[in-house]
């Protein structure tokens, strides 16, 4: 779990009502669950995605074990001995698409090629950005059908795939290098900005490959304009 400075949480009480000890903390994503340490880490969207670690009361430890990473939850929190302690949980299951993507990401590493093939296809339909890395790896799968599904899926994912593909433009594997080039070209316009951005830090070999891909896509980066240096003006001084 992250060891960060504690995030100050705002206590919310019912308007005009009696204030109760503690507050309700609503989180869209549980980051980590540790039943042994009796702790839960949650992401706070209202605080720009920062996370906070909460201790969990003994009486709700069984409820803690039911929570999965990625779930949303409303947590009743109280201050005890200088610590924030979770006293109750109301779990909101994660988005079904995210749950399906989780399952497909596991299947993409399955030992049976048919499962890998199906997983790659579904991940392309779901367009979950987390699939980019695993799908790029699947471009080198031993089974051609799996490689083809990964190829198609990365095109469907679009521009988000491009940064992970760019380094492979200089791969020593001819088939992989060709596949990556075709994927980027088929992604089209959304690939232009990531390619142009990559030019800044690319070495000469990669820069050459990027320029060729951009040229085939009909895009030519504008040459950097030289800064205009104003010549000093000559002035005549009166004597």
CORRA-V694605 format. One line per field, one symbol per residue. ss: DSSP state (H for helix, E for strand, L for the rest). Layout:
BEGIN
ss->???
END
This chain:
BEGIN
ss->LLLLLLLLLLLLLLLLLLLLLLEEEEELEEEEEELLLLEEEEEEHHHLLEEEEEEELHHHHHHHHHLLLLLEEEEEEEEELLEEEEEEEEEELLLHHHHHHHHHHHHLLLLLHHHHHHHHHHHHHHLLLLHHHHHHHHLLLLLHHHHHHHHHHHHHHHHHHHHHHHHHHHLLLHHHHHHHHHHHHHHLLHHHHHHHHHLLLLLHHHHHHHHHHHHHLLLLLLLLLLLLLLLLLLLLLLL
END
